[in-house]
């Protein structure tokens, strides 16, 4: 691995710290999270897997690795959503091409990242499926945080509707239940919904 290529790789990764997630930009969320922020919290959530809530013995380190690479292609192609006018096939083609470019910069490490990315895209392992749950959960948790910050109950309902019934892992299902409970409480207490404004 040449040091110049490693530096190029690290600069590409660094872009993710500054690229805002498209869904929030479209919804006019001020100071919204970056792609790196999203992947970081997903990564931190993998540490919450314990003997107690991980009966299928998911490989926590593999879950962490998948969380950290699942959106890595976006440092080149950006955060493409259905609102961007790009077909799912074209999105996957662009992301795959970007991941191949990233892999070329880092040799064996890049091959590993590419394999983990494909595992996630193909949902070909229990760890990839868990990472998908984390991806969806982080999105609705972030949506709720924005609703609270802006005192705007149900403003981001579309994100909850898009993920409803799509969580598979029992631990994440429990977190979703708690998030929904807190969101309901927030809605009940909001002066906007209770006609107090």
Secondary structure, DSSP 8 states (H G I E B T S, - for coil): --HHHHHHHHHHHHHTTT-B-HHHHHTT-TT--BHHHHHHHHHHHHTT--TTT-TT---HHHHHHHHHHTTTTHHHH----GGGT--HHHHHHHHHHHHHHHHHHHHHHHHHHHHHHHHHHHT-SHHHHHHHHHHHHHHHHHHHHHHHHTT-TTTTHHHHHHHTT---SHHHHHHHHHHHHHHHHHHHH-TTTTT--
